């Protein structure tokens, strides 16, 4: 039973790392400082970033819950 949780935990950890790395930065380099107004005028492609943000939030919650479960099972 504990081994199943460990395998799921490792998968969640790797998925969380991947989704965080795939997200674009908040300012996206110099374009955030220079062209901030233009992005609000013309709109920014946020579909993928919003999806990755929601996925990473869910994975972070799963990460914390699995860490608590594994701690309880270890004792």
C-alpha positions as CSV (number, residue, x, y, z in Angstrom):
1,X,0.0,0.0,0.0
2,X,2.8,2.4,0.9
3,X,4.7,1.6,-2.3
4,X,1.6,2.6,-4.4
5,X,1.5,6.0,-2.6
6,X,5.3,6.5,-3.2
7,X,4.9,5.8,-6.9
8,X,2.0,8.2,-7.2
9,X,4.0,10.8,-5.2
10,X,7.0,10.6,-7.6
11,X,4.6,11.0,-10.6
12,X,3.0,14.0,-9.0
13,X,6.4,15.5,-8.1
14,X,7.7,15.1,-11.7
15,X,4.5,16.5,-13.1
16,X,4.6,19.5,-10.8
17,X,8.1,20.3,-11.9
18,X,7.2,20.0,-15.6
19,X,4.1,22.3,-15.3
20,X,6.0,24.9,-13.4
21,X,8.9,24.9,-15.9
22,X,6.4,25.1,-18.8
23,X,4.8,28.3,-17.5
24,X,6.0,31.6,-18.8
25,X,7.4,34.2,-16.4
26,X,5.3,37.0,-14.9
27,X,7.1,39.7,-16.8
28,X,8.4,37.6,-19.8
29,X,11.7,39.4,-19.9
30,X,12.0,43.0,-21.0
31,X,8.6,43.0,-22.8
32,X,6.9,43.2,-19.4
33,X,8.7,46.4,-18.5
34,X,8.6,48.0,-22.0
35,X,5.4,46.8,-23.6
36,X,3.1,46.3,-20.6
37,X,0.5,48.7,-22.0
38,X,0.5,47.1,-25.4
39,X,-0.2,43.7,-23.9
40,X,-3.3,45.1,-22.2
41,X,-4.5,46.8,-25.4
42,X,-4.0,43.8,-27.7
43,X,-4.5,41.0,-25.3
44,X,-2.0,38.3,-24.3
45,X,-2.2,34.6,-25.0
46,X,-3.1,33.4,-21.6
47,X,-5.1,30.2,-22.4
48,X,-2.1,27.9,-21.9
49,X,-0.7,29.8,-19.0
50,X,-4.1,29.7,-17.2
51,X,-4.4,26.0,-17.8
52,X,-0.9,25.3,-16.6
53,X,-1.6,27.4,-13.5
54,X,-4.7,25.4,-12.6
55,X,-2.9,22.1,-13.2
56,X,0.1,23.2,-11.1
57,X,-2.3,24.3,-8.3
58,X,-4.0,20.9,-8.3
59,X,-0.7,19.1,-8.4
60,X,0.7,21.2,-5.5
61,X,-2.4,20.2,-3.4
62,X,-1.9,16.6,-4.3
63,X,1.8,16.9,-3.4
64,X,1.0,18.2,0.1
65,X,-1.7,15.6,0.7
66,X,0.5,12.7,-0.4
67,X,3.3,14.0,1.8
68,X,1.0,14.0,4.8
69,X,-0.3,10.5,4.0
70,X,3.2,9.1,3.5
71,X,4.3,10.7,6.8
72,X,1.4,9.0,8.6
73,X,2.1,5.7,7.0
74,X,5.8,5.8,7.9
75,X,5.1,6.2,11.6
